[in-house]
Amino acid sequence: MTPSSKGHSLAAGVLAWAAAVVMFFPILWMGLASLKTEAQAVQTPPTLLFAPTLENYAEIFDRANYVAFAMNSVVIALATTVLMLAIAVPAAFAMAFYPTPRTRGTLLWMLSTKMLPAVGVLVPIYLIARDTGLLDSRIALIVVYTLSNLPIGVWMLFTFFRETPKDIIEASRIDGADVRQAILYVLLPLVAPGIASTGLLSVILCWNEAFWSLNLSVHDAAPLPAFIASFSAPQGLFWAKLSAASTLAIAPILVLGWISQRQLVRGLTFGAVK
């Protein structure tokens, strides 16, 4: 390795660590604030040396049923991901392997729906959920989350399928496999990293979705974003308790992302280099 390449590698490493610190700093600050008293959390300048306390977490568990909120988030995120993949996989397969002159326009139209502000369709969706008796139910959130994540899922899977050589499918058909067998036993194992990364992204998006969870749920189906919002009061924001609630809400998805980071990166870079 030449001195020039070593310098470039060192500079890239420094920039990567700097970006990581910048992105992780808010999470670290939130975690520290959750261990402070309310007075210390709003103190100016901020207190860096303090005696940690768990009273905020104790009060949160006394005030709200964290497990119920977390269970709603888990059920909604997993059900949404399964339903989204069940629709997106065959749709992306059809558009990638059997394209028509309208395929590109269909993909662009699907993606354009993500440009619509969610508040623009809040009233009709709220009325539909109310009139069908699905308001404050997991089903309503699952359906809305699925429709919201479907364009991204189809686009990602379409890219993965398009990078897969069609000769493999044709060879399996020659060997006697029908379309269903070719998809299940040949294609899906090849694009498993892409499907996994799409599913992980769907779980993350569902877990972090706040707008619909706050407007379509009240108590029974309320996920963790509603749990965080419950710690804002007319008297003001209690920053220490809000930080503790936020830490509890992001902890599961943070651990999941850390565990599955290799699979996620592998899926997102699938087919990038041929």
C-alpha atoms as one frame of an Amber mdcrd trajectory, in Angstrom:
protein
   0.000   0.000   0.000   1.429   3.336  -1.063   1.641   6.319   1.341  -1.046
   8.073  -0.683  -3.460   5.159  -0.393  -2.673   4.872   3.334  -3.512   8.561
   3.750  -6.797   8.144   1.907  -7.655   5.090   3.999  -6.871   6.954   7.226
  -8.933   9.963   6.139 -11.859   7.723   5.224 -11.623   6.008   8.604 -11.575
   9.317  10.459 -14.577  10.608   8.499 -16.473   7.377   9.137 -15.844   7.564
  12.884 -16.775  11.260  12.919 -20.065  10.520  11.150 -20.756   7.645  13.555
 -20.142   9.868  16.579 -22.387  12.612  15.207 -25.223  10.160  14.538 -24.853
   8.312  17.843 -24.461  11.429  20.012 -28.233  12.207  20.278 -28.891   8.643
  21.446 -26.099   8.900  24.012 -27.388  12.275  25.204 -30.903  10.891  25.521
 -29.639   7.925  27.521 -27.721  10.220  29.873 -30.740  12.499  30.295 -32.870
   9.509  31.273 -30.527   8.932  34.239 -30.805  12.513  35.508 -33.385  14.220
  37.648 -35.782  16.634  35.957 -33.817  19.602  37.304 -30.531  18.219  35.990
 -32.060  17.372  32.590 -33.002  21.006  31.890 -30.013  22.614  33.558 -28.041
  25.146  31.510 -25.181  24.574  30.884 -25.762  20.803  30.826 -24.534  18.740
  33.747 -21.927  16.236  32.619 -21.020  14.859  36.047 -24.000  13.633  38.040
 -25.176  10.758  40.198 -27.240   8.438  37.957 -30.743   7.599  39.105 -33.309
   5.081  37.918 -36.282   6.940  39.373 -37.486   7.981  35.909 -37.666   4.364
  34.757 -39.391   3.319  37.988 -41.997   6.047  37.567 -42.555   5.108  33.924
 -43.279   1.478  34.788 -45.593   2.606  37.593 -47.455   5.000  35.314 -47.751
   3.014  32.065 -47.791  -0.619  30.955 -44.639  -0.644  28.844 -45.020  -4.348
  27.986 -48.459  -3.774  26.432 -47.173  -0.930  24.249 -44.104  -2.967  23.240
 -46.242  -6.004  22.413 -48.449  -3.869  20.160 -45.352  -2.600  18.352 -43.979
  -6.128  17.905 -47.250  -7.580  16.612 -47.958  -4.655  14.282 -44.402  -4.522
  12.890 -44.165  -8.280  12.267 -47.672  -8.617  10.811 -47.107  -5.613   8.555
 -43.801  -7.003   7.323 -45.261 -10.446   6.549 -48.255  -8.952   4.737 -46.111
  -6.469   2.843 -43.697  -9.169   1.671 -46.575 -11.459   0.692 -47.769  -8.753
  -1.709 -44.447  -7.209  -2.734 -42.576 -10.421  -3.618 -44.944 -11.646  -6.382
 -45.497  -8.087  -7.614 -41.773  -7.380  -7.886 -41.158 -10.799  -9.475 -43.783
 -10.196 -12.151 -42.450  -6.742 -12.999 -38.800  -7.872 -13.020 -39.165 -11.094
 -15.042 -42.244 -10.280 -17.132 -42.002  -6.526 -17.769 -44.476  -4.649 -19.933
 -44.282  -1.172 -21.468 -46.180   0.090 -18.407 -43.914  -1.472 -15.786 -41.691
   1.562 -15.291 -44.692   3.880 -15.129 -46.328   1.625 -12.542 -43.203   1.654
 -10.381 -42.939   5.429 -10.584 -46.622   5.803  -9.735 -46.209   3.552  -6.693
 -43.218   5.552  -5.513 -45.041   8.842  -6.094 -47.597   7.862  -3.444 -44.832
   8.282  -0.847 -44.630  11.963  -1.780 -48.168  12.568  -0.525 -48.161  14.031
   3.003 -49.819  11.596   5.395 -51.964  14.356   6.848 -53.548  14.783   3.407
 -55.341  11.432   3.720 -55.802  11.415   7.477 -59.486  12.384   7.466 -60.743
   9.716   5.002 -58.631   6.964   6.588 -59.773   7.993  10.068 -63.429   7.958
   8.975 -63.046   4.565   7.299 -61.447   3.118  10.433 -64.177   4.627  12.615
 -67.082   3.475  10.451 -65.716  -0.067  10.136 -65.102  -0.365  13.873 -61.342
  -0.668  13.397 -60.367   2.538  15.175 -57.857   1.827  17.941 -57.228  -1.664
  16.602 -54.090  -3.404  15.454 -55.745  -4.334  12.157 -56.190  -0.701  11.150
 -52.539   0.104  11.844 -51.353  -3.051  10.079 -53.325  -2.195   6.939 -52.174
   1.439   6.895 -48.542   0.527   7.601 -48.616  -2.136   4.871 -49.953   0.286
   2.272 -47.398   2.875   3.392 -44.398   0.527   3.151 -45.518  -1.393   0.053
 -44.030   1.017  -2.551 -40.600   0.878  -0.916 -40.818  -2.899  -0.578 -41.744
  -3.411  -4.224 -38.987  -1.077  -5.411 -36.315  -2.799  -3.327 -37.401  -6.297
  -4.286 -37.745  -5.302  -7.952 -34.100  -4.198  -7.880 -32.992  -7.471  -6.289
 -34.995  -9.595  -8.741 -33.768  -7.589 -11.717 -30.142  -8.274 -10.731 -30.822
 -12.031 -10.707 -29.897 -13.726 -14.008 -33.016 -14.866 -15.840 -31.080 -17.834
 -17.215 -31.356 -19.504 -13.798 -35.149 -19.438 -13.940 -35.153 -20.608 -17.548
 -32.815 -23.478 -16.653 -35.113 -24.579 -13.828 -38.092 -24.480 -16.198 -36.199
 -26.666 -18.669 -35.513 -29.133 -15.858 -39.257 -29.469 -15.316 -39.978 -26.962
 -12.560 -43.154 -24.934 -12.863 -43.312 -21.218 -12.034 -44.185 -21.819  -8.371
 -41.326 -24.272  -7.877 -38.885 -22.000  -9.698 -39.806 -19.129  -7.381 -39.810
 -21.122  -4.131 -36.787 -23.375  -4.644 -34.560 -21.402  -7.017 -35.265 -17.686
  -6.983 -36.146 -16.969  -3.348 -32.990 -18.623  -1.923 -30.893 -16.513  -4.298
 -32.505 -13.222  -3.252 -32.916 -14.156   0.427 -30.512 -11.375   1.548 -32.572
  -8.819  -0.352 -35.833 -10.094   1.093 -34.330 -10.069   4.586 -33.100  -6.486
   4.244 -36.499  -5.396   2.914 -38.202  -7.074   5.854 -35.812  -5.488   8.349
 -36.384  -2.066   6.827 -40.140  -2.601   7.073 -39.848  -3.510  10.764 -37.790
  -0.382  11.448 -40.225   1.866   9.579 -43.201   0.380  11.424 -41.470   0.651
  14.778 -40.689   4.333  14.244 -44.022   5.346  12.694 -45.596   7.979  14.941
 -48.149   9.883  12.846 -50.594   7.032  12.240 -50.108   5.442  15.640 -51.033
   8.707  17.365 -54.072   9.345  15.175 -55.522   5.845  14.776 -54.909   4.408
  18.235 -55.898   5.497  21.716 -55.245   2.714  24.202 -55.842  -0.868  23.087
 -53.632  -0.828  19.968 -51.272   2.006  20.927 -47.626   1.152  20.045 -44.451
   2.614  21.515 -44.609   6.021  19.747 -47.887   6.607  21.598 -46.138   5.441
  24.776 -43.532   8.187  24.315 -46.158  10.828  23.534 -48.031   9.992  26.741
 -45.224  11.587  28.746 -45.903  15.063  27.400 -48.339  16.933  29.619 -50.164
  20.291  29.545 -47.799  21.416  32.296 -44.874  20.998  29.902 -42.371  18.379
  28.804 -40.677  16.325  31.470 -37.394  15.796  29.671 -35.898  13.171  31.974
 -39.007  10.974  31.896 -39.454  11.591  28.172 -35.846  10.541  27.585 -36.362
   7.402  29.663 -39.510   6.526  27.712 -37.718   7.138  24.409 -34.765   5.001
  25.497 -37.085   2.123  26.360 -38.892   2.537  23.035 -35.812   2.500  20.805
 -33.849  -0.111  22.756 -35.420  -3.212  21.117 -35.075  -1.931  17.549 -31.552
  -0.666  18.300 -30.531  -4.144  19.461 -32.208  -5.732  16.429 -30.393  -3.381
  14.077 -27.059  -4.084  15.764 -27.558  -7.859  15.553 -28.745  -7.859  11.945
 -26.484  -5.128  10.550 -24.437  -7.545   8.444 -27.544  -9.072   6.904 -28.981
  -5.614   6.264 -25.838  -4.323   4.564 -25.496  -7.539   2.572 -29.056  -7.227
   1.350 -28.800  -3.551   0.484 -25.634  -4.170  -1.550 -26.980  -7.327  -3.206
 -26.169  -7.218  -6.906 -24.142  -4.016  -6.619 -21.065  -5.726  -8.041 -21.300
  -8.272 -10.826
